């Protein structure tokens, strides 16, 4: 069984990736549906406000902090290669780093940036809104599953 500081890193990995999965799951299961049900101008305005609020320390600590933690866990695992849990630790790190963090940078952030450039009440924003909701939510589903999978992999490494 993993112990000592490595145990603490792994438990923090479970907590961080699990929290990220919860946030993403909330967006996939009801937040985006609620925003999509609003008139486009209201949905766009609300999502723009959410995107601005998301890049504040509370969420960034969880999101980026978990990525740093996953990278540390992966490096420590490669260096120390524990007798138990190495594969699970590497899988958990890869799931979060690639399926959540990197995916956010290449799929969700560009869509957020495009939305941010639009004025909420314009025809252009109204035309883009359904595409944004569909594509952003699809990639968010992937982030949800990847983050939850990372948390599960880390838990399995602890058992």
Secondary structure, 3 states (H helix, E strand, C coil): CCCHHHHHHHHHHHHHHHHHHHHHHHHHHHHHHHHHHCCHHHHHHHHHHHHHHHCCHHHHHHHHHHHHHHHHHHHHHHHHCCCCCHHHHHHHHHHHHHHHHHHHHHHHHHHHHHHHCCCCCCHHHHHHHHHHHHHHHHHHHHHHHHHHHHHHHHHHHHC
